[in-house]
Amino acid sequence: MQYVPYIAILATYALIYVPRMSVVASAMKTQPGGYNNADPRAQQATLEGAAKRAVNAHHNGFEAFAPFAAGVLACAGRVSNVELVAIISIVFVVARTGYIWAYINDKANLRSGLWVIGLLSTAALMVLAILGPRL
C-alpha cells in the first residue's frame, strides 16, 4: 500500500496525455494536409467536437496534476495512515479517468461531478498533510 500514492502520481501524469495521444492525434491526422508538426497548437485550435473536448481534457490534466502530486508528497512525510492516502489517491485517479471519458463524450454534468470529486480528493490530501501525525 505504501507505493500506491506514488503509482497514482504516475497514473495521473499518464492521464494528461491519454486524450492528446489518442483522440486529438487521430483527428489531426484526418485534417487536410495531415498532422501539422510545424504548428500543432494552431491545428488543435481548429478542432471541433470530441477532438476539441479531448484537447480541453488534456489541458485540464496539467491543471489537476500539480496540486494532486503536491498533496500526495505533502502527506508522505506527515501522515502515518498510508492506507487512507492510498484510498484518496485511487479515488482521484478513478475520478480523473472518468472525467476524461465524460469530457470527450460530451457528458457535461458527469464531467463536472467527477471534476469536483478530483478537487475534493486533492483538498483532502492537503488537509491530511496539515493534520499530519494526529491521524
N, C-alpha and C positions, 0 to 999 in steps of 0.2 A: 504493500500500500504506500510505502514511503516514496516511491518513484512516480506514482500516478499523477500528482500535480505537475511534475516536470514533463511527463508524457503529454499531459493536457496542453502545456505551453507549446510543445512541438506540434501537436494536432491543430491547435489554434493558428499557429503560423502557417501550416499547410493549407488550412481552410481559406486563408486570404487569397490563395492562388487558384483554388478549385474553379470558381466561376470564370476567372480570366483565362485559364488554360483550356477550359472545355467549351463553354458556350460562346464566349467572346472570340476566341481564336477561330472557331469554326465559322462564325458569322462573318468575320473579317475576310476569311479566305474566299467566301462566296460573292463578295462585292466585286464590282467591275475593277479590273486590274489586280485582283487578288489581295493578299496580305501586304499592307504598305509598311514595310520595315523601316523606311526612311522617316515616316512620321505617323507611328501607330496611334498616338493620342488624338491626332486630328481625325483619323479614320474612326476611332472609337466614338468620337463626338457625333458622328453621323449615324450611328447605330440606332435602331428603334426596337420596340417590343421587348422580348425576352433578353435579347443581347444587350440592350441598353440597361435593363434591370440588373443583368449579370455584372456589367461594369460598375453599377452603383453598389452592388453587394461586395464586389472586390474592394472598392474604396472604403466601404464601411468596415471591412475586415481589418484594415490598417488602423482605423479609429478605435476599434474594440480591443485590438491585440495588446497595446502598451499598458493600459490600465489593468487588464486581466493579468498579464505577466508580472506587473509590479505587485499586484495583490498576492499572487502566489509566492513570489520571492520575499515579500514582507512577512508572510506567515512562516516562512522557512525557519527563521531563527527565533521566532517568538511563540509559536503555537505548538504545544505538545500533542494536541489531538490531531494527528496526521490523517486519521480516517475522515474526520469532518472536513478538512481541507481537500482531501481527495474527492469526497462526495460533491462538494460545491464545485470543484474543478470539472468533474464529469458532467454535472448539470449544465455548466457553462458551455462545454463542447457540444453537448446534445442540442442545447438551445441554438447555438450558432450554426450547427449543421441544418437544423430545421429552418432557421432564418434564411439561409442561402436558398434552400429549396423553395420556401414560400415567396421569397423575393423574385426569383426567376419565373415562378409560375403564377405571379400576379395575385397572390393571396395576401392582400394588404393588412387585413385585420390580424390574421395569424402571424404574419411577419412582425407586426408591431408588438403583439403579445410575447413572441419569442425574444424580441429585442429587449423588452422590459425584464424578462427572466434573466437574460445575459447581464443586463445592467445591475440588477439586484444581486446576482451571484458575485459580480466584481465588488460591489459595495459590501457584501457580506465578508468577503476576504479582507477588505480594508479594515472593517470593524474588528474582525478576529485578530488581525495583526495589532491593533491598538489594545484590545483586551489582553492579548498575549497569554502569559502564564496562568491567568485566572481560569483558563478552560481546561 
